[in-house]
Amino acid sequence: MAESQAGLWMSAKERDRLKVLHEVRNWNMGRAEPYYRKLLALQEKDFGADSRRLCPTLEVLATGLTNLGHLDEAQQLRRRSQVLMMAMNQKRQ
């Protein structure tokens, strides 16, 4: 599915995954972490490792890892998200 310049549009498949994630968020992050990692892997496969569509999942996983005390990995994920967003903004200019 091609990405629109107007915004972050999601496929029905991705929306379904996000619904599951919202349910998972109600759990303890320690239990939810593997699901977020699996979602990220699926999104990378579907959209490519350099897709801006990964940013929300990267941010949620980074927040959860921060809460678990995994600060180095959380920082790496946030940097990756920022790089993807900056690349998107540069393409628009």
TORPA-4810 file (N, C-alpha, C, O; in nm, 3 decimals):
<nodes>
NODE_1_0.085_-0.117_0.000_0.000_0.000_0.000_0.089_0.123_0.000_0.180_0.134_0.083_M
NODE_2_0.065_0.214_-0.090_0.144_0.336_-0.099_0.105_0.432_0.014_-0.010_0.440_0.055_A
NODE_3_0.206_0.505_0.062_0.180_0.601_0.168_0.137_0.734_0.107_0.193_0.778_0.007_E
NODE_4_0.040_0.796_0.168_-0.010_0.924_0.123_0.072_1.036_0.183_0.115_1.027_0.298_S
NODE_5_0.096_1.141_0.106_0.167_1.256_0.159_0.078_1.335_0.254_0.129_1.414_0.333_Q
NODE_6_-0.051_1.317_0.247_-0.144_1.393_0.331_-0.142_1.346_0.476_-0.184_1.421_0.564_A
NODE_7_-0.094_1.227_0.502_-0.093_1.180_0.640_-0.057_1.034_0.649_-0.026_0.970_0.549_G
NODE_8_-0.063_0.983_0.768_-0.031_0.843_0.791_-0.159_0.761_0.780_-0.238_0.753_0.874_L
NODE_9_-0.179_0.699_0.665_-0.297_0.617_0.643_-0.260_0.473_0.669_-0.151_0.428_0.633_W
NODE_10_-0.351_0.401_0.732_-0.324_0.263_0.768_-0.414_0.169_0.689_-0.528_0.201_0.656_M
NODE_11_-0.359_0.055_0.661_-0.439_-0.049_0.599_-0.531_-0.109_0.704_-0.511_-0.089_0.824_S
NODE_12_-0.630_-0.183_0.660_-0.721_-0.250_0.754_-0.644_-0.348_0.840_-0.674_-0.366_0.958_A
NODE_13_-0.545_-0.413_0.780_-0.462_-0.509_0.853_-0.388_-0.440_0.967_-0.381_-0.492_1.078_K
NODE_14_-0.332_-0.323_0.938_-0.259_-0.250_1.041_-0.354_-0.197_1.149_-0.320_-0.199_1.268_E
NODE_15_-0.472_-0.151_1.111_-0.570_-0.105_1.209_-0.608_-0.218_1.304_-0.622_-0.197_1.424_R
NODE_16_-0.625_-0.339_1.249_-0.656_-0.454_1.334_-0.544_-0.481_1.432_-0.568_-0.512_1.549_D
NODE_17_-0.421_-0.469_1.386_-0.307_-0.489_1.474_-0.304_-0.384_1.584_-0.275_-0.416_1.700_R
NODE_18_-0.335_-0.262_1.549_-0.334_-0.156_1.649_-0.445_-0.175_1.752_-0.428_-0.142_1.869_L
NODE_19_-0.558_-0.229_1.709_-0.666_-0.260_1.805_-0.617_-0.360_1.908_-0.644_-0.347_2.028_K
NODE_20_-0.546_-0.461_1.861_-0.490_-0.561_1.952_-0.392_-0.493_2.047_-0.390_-0.523_2.167_V
NODE_21_-0.311_-0.403_1.994_-0.214_-0.334_2.079_-0.281_-0.252_2.188_-0.233_-0.249_2.301_L
NODE_22_-0.391_-0.188_2.155_-0.461_-0.110_2.256_-0.512_-0.200_2.368_-0.514_-0.161_2.485_H
NODE_23_-0.553_-0.320_2.333_-0.594_-0.415_2.435_-0.474_-0.460_2.517_-0.482_-0.473_2.639_E
NODE_24_-0.363_-0.484_2.448_-0.241_-0.529_2.515_-0.189_-0.422_2.610_-0.132_-0.454_2.714_V
NODE_25_-0.208_-0.295_2.576_-0.158_-0.186_2.661_-0.219_-0.190_2.800_-0.160_-0.137_2.895_R
NODE_26_-0.334_-0.251_2.814_-0.398_-0.261_2.944_-0.328_-0.363_3.034_-0.353_-0.368_3.155_N
NODE_27_-0.240_-0.444_2.977_-0.165_-0.541_3.054_-0.039_-0.476_3.108_-0.009_-0.360_3.081_W
NODE_28_0.032_-0.553_3.185_0.164_-0.514_3.231_0.257_-0.510_3.110_0.256_-0.602_3.028_N
NODE_29_0.338_-0.404_3.098_0.426_-0.391_2.981_0.523_-0.507_2.970_0.563_-0.544_2.859_M
NODE_30_0.562_-0.564_3.081_0.651_-0.680_3.076_0.590_-0.794_2.998_0.661_-0.867_2.928_G
NODE_31_0.459_-0.811_3.009_0.390_-0.915_2.932_0.362_-0.870_2.791_0.356_-0.952_2.700_R
NODE_32_0.344_-0.740_2.770_0.306_-0.688_2.639_0.426_-0.671_2.545_0.409_-0.673_2.423_A
NODE_33_0.543_-0.655_2.600_0.662_-0.627_2.519_0.679_-0.721_2.399_0.705_-0.672_2.289_E
NODE_34_0.667_-0.852_2.415_0.686_-0.940_2.299_0.585_-0.913_2.186_0.617_-0.930_2.068_P
NODE_35_0.465_-0.872_2.223_0.363_-0.842_2.122_0.401_-0.716_2.043_0.382_-0.711_1.921_Y
NODE_36_0.454_-0.617_2.112_0.498_-0.496_2.044_0.615_-0.527_1.950_0.621_-0.475_1.839_Y
NODE_37_0.705_-0.611_1.995_0.819_-0.649_1.910_0.770_-0.724_1.786_0.821_-0.703_1.676_R
NODE_38_0.673_-0.811_1.805_0.618_-0.886_1.692_0.548_-0.791_1.595_0.563_-0.805_1.474_K
NODE_39_0.471_-0.696_1.647_0.405_-0.598_1.562_0.508_-0.520_1.482_0.490_-0.499_1.361_L
NODE_40_0.615_-0.476_1.547_0.719_-0.401_1.478_0.779_-0.485_1.365_0.801_-0.434_1.255_L
NODE_41_0.807_-0.612_1.392_0.862_-0.701_1.290_0.765_-0.716_1.172_0.808_-0.716_1.057_A
NODE_42_0.636_-0.730_1.201_0.536_-0.742_1.095_0.527_-0.615_1.012_0.516_-0.619_0.890_L
NODE_43_0.531_-0.501_1.080_0.526_-0.373_1.008_0.650_-0.353_0.921_0.640_-0.303_0.809_Q
NODE_44_0.766_-0.392_0.973_0.888_-0.382_0.893_0.878_-0.468_0.768_0.921_-0.427_0.660_E
NODE_45_0.821_-0.586_0.783_0.804_-0.676_0.669_0.704_-0.617_0.568_0.728_-0.620_0.447_K
NODE_46_0.592_-0.564_0.619_0.487_-0.511_0.532_0.524_-0.379_0.465_0.497_-0.359_0.347_D
NODE_47_0.585_-0.289_0.541_0.607_-0.152_0.492_0.753_-0.117_0.465_0.781_-0.015_0.403_F
NODE_48_0.845_-0.200_0.511_0.987_-0.172_0.495_1.043_-0.110_0.623_0.972_-0.042_0.697_G
NODE_49_1.170_-0.134_0.647_1.234_-0.088_0.770_1.248_0.063_0.777_1.275_0.119_0.883_A
NODE_50_1.230_0.131_0.663_1.247_0.277_0.661_1.113_0.350_0.643_1.111_0.466_0.602_D
NODE_51_1.003_0.282_0.673_0.871_0.343_0.658_0.834_0.426_0.781_0.861_0.386_0.895_S
NODE_52_0.774_0.539_0.757_0.728_0.624_0.868_0.613_0.559_0.945_0.582_0.601_1.056_R
NODE_53_0.552_0.460_0.888_0.443_0.390_0.955_0.490_0.315_1.080_0.409_0.274_1.162_R
NODE_54_0.620_0.297_1.093_0.675_0.229_1.210_0.680_0.320_1.332_0.687_0.272_1.445_L
NODE_55_0.675_0.450_1.310_0.698_0.547_1.419_0.607_0.528_1.540_0.657_0.528_1.652_C
NODE_56_0.475_0.513_1.523_0.392_0.495_1.643_0.431_0.371_1.724_0.435_0.376_1.847_P
NODE_57_0.459_0.261_1.657_0.498_0.140_1.727_0.634_0.156_1.794_0.653_0.112_1.907_T
NODE_58_0.728_0.220_1.725_0.859_0.247_1.783_0.845_0.330_1.910_0.911_0.302_2.010_L
NODE_59_0.760_0.431_1.907_0.742_0.519_2.023_0.677_0.446_2.140_0.720_0.462_2.255_E
NODE_60_0.574_0.367_2.113_0.507_0.293_2.220_0.602_0.191_2.282_0.607_0.178_2.404_V
NODE_61_0.677_0.120_2.198_0.773_0.023_2.249_0.882_0.093_2.330_0.923_0.043_2.434_L
NODE_62_0.928_0.208_2.283_1.029_0.284_2.356_0.979_0.327_2.493_1.052_0.320_2.592_A
NODE_63_0.854_0.372_2.499_0.796_0.414_2.627_0.787_0.296_2.723_0.820_0.308_2.841_T
NODE_64_0.743_0.183_2.672_0.734_0.064_2.756_0.870_0.019_2.806_0.884_-0.017_2.923_G
NODE_65_0.970_0.022_2.719_1.104_-0.017_2.760_1.162_0.080_2.863_1.234_0.040_2.954_L
NODE_66_1.129_0.208_2.847_1.171_0.307_2.947_1.111_0.271_3.082_1.180_0.274_3.184_T
NODE_67_0.983_0.238_3.083_0.915_0.201_3.207_0.973_0.075_3.270_0.969_0.058_3.391_N
NODE_68_1.028_-0.012_3.186_1.091_-0.135_3.235_1.237_-0.115_3.274_1.301_-0.206_3.327_L
NODE_69_1.289_0.005_3.248_1.427_0.035_3.283_1.529_0.004_3.175_1.649_0.009_3.200_G
NODE_70_1.483_-0.027_3.055_1.573_-0.058_2.942_1.598_0.072_2.864_1.553_0.088_2.751_H
NODE_71_1.670_0.162_2.927_1.683_0.298_2.874_1.764_0.306_2.746_1.729_0.383_2.657_L
NODE_72_1.870_0.228_2.734_1.952_0.234_2.613_1.874_0.192_2.489_1.877_0.259_2.386_D
NODE_73_1.804_0.081_2.500_1.726_0.033_2.386_1.612_0.130_2.355_1.581_0.154_2.238_E
NODE_74_1.549_0.184_2.459_1.440_0.280_2.438_1.492_0.402_2.363_1.425_0.452_2.273_A
NODE_75_1.609_0.449_2.399_1.667_0.565_2.333_1.696_0.534_2.185_1.675_0.619_2.099_Q
NODE_76_1.745_0.416_2.158_1.773_0.376_2.018_1.644_0.374_1.936_1.644_0.419_1.821_Q
NODE_77_1.537_0.323_1.992_1.410_0.319_1.920_1.356_0.459_1.894_1.303_0.488_1.787_L
NODE_78_1.369_0.547_1.994_1.323_0.685_1.975_1.405_0.756_1.868_1.349_0.830_1.786_R
NODE_79_1.534_0.734_1.867_1.620_0.794_1.763_1.579_0.743_1.625_1.571_0.820_1.529_R
NODE_80_1.553_0.615_1.616_1.510_0.558_1.488_1.381_0.623_1.441_1.367_0.657_1.323_R
NODE_81_1.286_0.640_1.532_1.160_0.705_1.498_1.184_0.848_1.451_1.126_0.892_1.352_S
NODE_82_1.269_0.920_1.521_1.299_1.058_1.484_1.364_1.067_1.345_1.331_1.155_1.266_Q
NODE_83_1.455_0.974_1.316_1.521_0.972_1.185_1.417_0.948_1.075_1.421_1.012_0.970_V
NODE_84_1.325_0.854_1.098_1.221_0.826_0.998_1.132_0.948_0.976_1.097_0.979_0.862_L
NODE_85_1.097_1.016_1.083_1.011_1.135_1.070_1.087_1.249_1.000_1.028_1.319_0.917_M
NODE_86_1.215_1.267_1.030_1.293_1.372_0.964_1.306_1.342_0.814_1.298_1.433_0.732_M
NODE_87_1.327_1.216_0.781_1.337_1.177_0.640_1.207_1.207_0.568_1.208_1.253_0.453_A
NODE_88_1.094_1.180_0.633_0.965_1.209_0.574_0.949_1.358_0.551_0.902_1.401_0.445_M
NODE_89_0.987_1.438_0.649_0.975_1.584_0.636_1.065_1.639_0.526_1.026_1.732_0.456_N
NODE_90_1.182_1.583_0.509_1.272_1.628_0.403_1.217_1.595_0.265_1.236_1.671_0.170_Q
NODE_91_1.148_1.482_0.253_1.087_1.446_0.124_0.976_1.542_0.086_0.952_1.566_-0.033_K
NODE_92_0.909_1.598_0.186_0.798_1.690_0.159_0.847_1.827_0.114_0.774_1.900_0.047_R
NODE_93_0.968_1.862_0.151_1.018_1.997_0.120_1.069_2.007_-0.021_1.115_2.113_-0.063_Q
</nodes>
